[in-house]
Amino acid sequence: MSTLTLAALALTVAVAAFVQGSSGLGFALIVAPVAGILDPGLLPGFVLAAMIPLNLYVAWRERASLDLRGAGWITAARLAATPGGLALLWLIPDRSLGVFVGIATVLAAVVSLVSPAFAPGRAAYLGAGAVTGLTETATGVGGPPLALVYQHRPPAELRSTVAVCFLVGEIASLALLFATGKGHPEDLGRAAALLPAIAAGAWASRLVRHRMNASRTRVFVLVFALLSGLVLMLGT
């Protein structure tokens, strides 16, 4: 990886950590398309590995607002669907992974932008967890289903619950990727090298999370994801 690529990735990761630390979503939607453009080999392992320290921090910081019931149902479905995400990764040729990530990102952004408000129940939690397990394991992008479920809940509840669900799921997905030969030690090394960028974004989010307009941030993240996904689809 060139110095220029690493610098671009570090800047992207820092911005994404700030956005997700502030709003509760956006890291993978920002990082995955950019990573796919810079180096498709970064998907999905690097994105999953880079999210672990961020979500560990956010989950601890916002622990008082955790929706334990919702997190339990989502995580159960997420873990059950993880092998299906691995199967998708095996079926998708490496040269087509960027296009697949672009399509998944665009669809997720569009659904998130146009979906109406609703009160989530057990079926919504299970559905969000299952879709997240498939898409996050295969592409590194899994936030939109969880964002749909919690988009009209208090921001602290969204941040804490999504962070916990992501944290458990990312560890499970990475473990399965490495166990089946789809994970690469370089993914962990690159994520570790970018810990300062992740920490900088997370620290900055701590300063503004109570003052940010959550709805505007959500729209910004999804529009950015939409454009990045289109670029990834057209440029791969």
C-alpha positions in Angstrom: 0.0 0.0 0.0 1.5 3.4 -1.0 1.9 6.3 1.3 -0.7 8.3 -0.5 -3.2 5.4 -0.3 -2.5 5.0 3.4 -2.9 8.7 4.0 -6.3 8.8 2.1 -7.5 5.8 4.1 -6.4 7.3 7.4 -8.3 10.5 6.6 -11.4 8.5 5.6 -11.2 6.4 8.7 -10.9 9.4 11.0 -13.9 11.1 9.4 -15.9 7.9 9.5 -15.1 7.4 13.2 -16.2 10.9 14.0 -19.5 10.5 12.1 -20.3 7.1 13.7 -19.2 8.2 17.1 -21.5 11.2 16.8 -24.5 9.8 15.1 -24.3 6.0 15.7 -23.9 5.0 12.1 -21.8 5.7 9.0 -18.4 4.1 9.5 -18.7 1.2 7.0 -20.9 3.2 4.7 -18.1 5.8 4.4 -15.0 3.5 4.6 -16.1 0.5 2.5 -16.7 2.3 -0.8 -13.5 4.4 -0.4 -11.5 1.3 0.5 -13.0 -0.6 -2.5 -11.8 2.2 -4.8 -8.3 2.4 -3.2 -7.7 -1.3 -2.8 -10.5 -4.0 -3.2 -8.3 -6.3 -1.1 -9.3 -4.3 2.0 -12.8 -5.7 1.8 -14.4 -6.9 4.0 -11.7 -7.9 6.6 -10.0 -4.4 7.1 -13.4 -2.7 7.5 -14.6 -5.2 10.1 -11.3 -5.0 12.0 -11.2 -1.2 12.0 -14.7 -1.0 13.4 -13.9 -3.1 16.5 -12.0 -0.6 18.6 -14.5 2.2 17.6 -17.5 0.2 18.6 -15.9 -1.0 21.8 -15.3 2.6 22.8 -18.8 3.8 21.8 -20.5 0.9 23.5 -18.7 1.6 26.8 -19.2 5.4 26.5 -23.0 5.1 25.9 -23.6 1.9 28.0 -26.3 3.6 30.1 -28.6 4.0 27.1 -28.3 0.4 25.8 -31.5 -1.3 24.6 -30.6 -4.7 25.9 -33.7 -6.5 24.6 -33.3 -5.2 21.1 -29.6 -5.9 21.1 -30.2 -9.5 22.2 -32.7 -10.3 19.4 -30.6 -8.5 16.7 -27.4 -10.3 17.8 -29.0 -13.7 17.9 -30.2 -13.3 14.3 -26.9 -11.6 13.3 -24.9 -14.6 14.5 -27.2 -17.1 12.8 -26.9 -15.3 9.5 -23.1 -15.0 9.6 -22.4 -18.3 7.7 -24.7 -17.1 4.9 -22.6 -13.9 4.5 -19.5 -16.1 4.3 -21.2 -18.2 1.6 -21.9 -15.0 -0.4 -18.3 -14.0 -0.1 -17.2 -17.4 -1.5 -19.7 -17.1 -4.4 -18.7 -13.6 -5.4 -15.5 -13.5 -7.6 -12.8 -11.2 -6.1 -12.9 -9.0 -9.2 -16.7 -8.4 -8.7 -16.6 -7.7 -5.0 -16.2 -4.0 -5.5 -19.3 -3.9 -7.7 -21.2 -6.0 -5.1 -20.2 -3.6 -2.3 -21.3 -0.7 -4.4 -24.7 -2.2 -5.2 -25.2 -3.1 -1.5 -24.2 0.3 -0.4 -26.5 2.1 -2.9 -29.5 -0.1 -2.1 -28.9 0.3 1.7 -28.7 4.1 1.4 -31.8 4.4 -0.7 -33.8 2.2 1.6 -32.6 4.1 4.6 -33.4 7.5 3.0 -37.0 6.7 1.9 -38.2 4.4 4.7 -41.0 5.7 6.9 -41.0 5.8 10.7 -42.2 2.7 12.5 -42.2 1.2 16.0 -39.8 -1.8 15.9 -40.8 -5.2 17.4 -39.3 -8.6 17.6 -39.7 -9.3 13.9 -38.0 -6.0 13.0 -35.1 -6.8 15.3 -34.7 -10.3 13.9 -34.9 -9.1 10.3 -32.4 -6.4 10.8 -30.0 -8.8 12.5 -30.3 -11.4 9.7 -29.7 -8.9 6.9 -26.8 -7.3 8.8 -25.2 -10.8 9.3 -25.4 -11.4 5.5 -24.2 -8.0 4.3 -21.6 -7.2 6.9 -19.8 -10.5 6.7 -19.7 -10.4 2.9 -18.9 -6.7 2.4 -18.2 -5.0 5.7 -21.4 -2.9 5.3 -24.2 -3.7 7.8 -25.4 -0.5 9.4 -28.5 0.5 7.4 -30.8 -2.3 8.7 -29.9 -1.3 12.3 -30.3 2.4 11.4 -33.8 1.7 10.1 -34.8 0.0 13.3 -33.4 2.7 15.6 -33.5 5.8 13.4 -36.4 7.4 15.4 -35.1 6.4 18.9 -33.0 8.7 21.1 -29.5 9.2 19.6 -27.7 7.7 22.6 -29.8 4.6 22.4 -29.0 4.2 18.7 -25.3 4.7 19.3 -25.0 2.3 22.2 -27.2 -0.5 20.8 -25.8 -0.4 17.3 -22.2 -0.4 18.7 -22.9 -3.5 20.8 -24.5 -5.3 17.9 -21.7 -4.4 15.6 -19.0 -5.4 18.1 -20.3 -8.9 18.6 -21.0 -9.4 15.0 -17.7 -8.1 13.7 -15.7 -10.4 16.0 -17.9 -13.4 14.9 -17.5 -12.5 11.2 -13.7 -12.0 11.5 -13.3 -15.3 13.4 -15.3 -17.1 10.7 -13.3 -15.4 7.9 -10.0 -16.5 9.4 -11.2 -20.0 10.2 -12.1 -20.5 6.5 -9.1 -18.9 4.9 -10.9 -15.7 3.8 -9.3 -13.5 6.5 -5.8 -12.0 6.2 -3.4 -11.0 8.9 -2.7 -7.8 6.9 -6.2 -6.6 7.6 -5.5 -6.6 11.3 -2.1 -4.9 10.8 -3.7 -2.2 8.7 -6.4 -1.6 11.2 -3.8 -1.4 14.0 -1.8 1.1 12.0 -4.8 3.3 11.7 -5.7 3.2 15.4 -4.5 6.8 15.9 -6.9 8.0 13.1 -9.8 6.0 14.6 -9.0 7.4 18.1 -8.8 10.9 16.8 -12.3 10.6 15.1 -13.8 8.9 18.2 -12.3 11.6 20.5 -13.7 14.4 18.4 -17.1 12.8 18.4 -17.2 12.8 22.2 -17.0 16.6 22.1 -20.0 17.2 19.8 -22.3 14.2 20.1 -24.8 16.1 22.3 -24.9 19.1 20.0 -25.1 17.4 16.5 -28.4 17.3 14.6 -28.8 13.6 14.3 -31.3 13.7 11.3 -29.0 16.0 9.2 -26.0 13.8 10.0 -27.9 10.7 9.0 -28.9 12.3 5.6 -25.3 13.4 5.0 -23.9 9.9 5.7 -26.5 8.2 3.4 -26.0 10.7 0.5 -22.2 10.2 0.8 -22.7 6.5 0.8 -25.0 6.7 -2.2 -22.4 8.7 -4.2 -19.5 6.5 -3.1 -21.4 3.4 -4.0 -22.2 4.7 -7.5 -18.5 5.6 -8.0 -17.5 2.1 -6.9 -20.0 0.4 -9.2 -19.0 2.5 -12.2 -15.3 2.4 -11.6 -14.8 -1.3 -11.0 
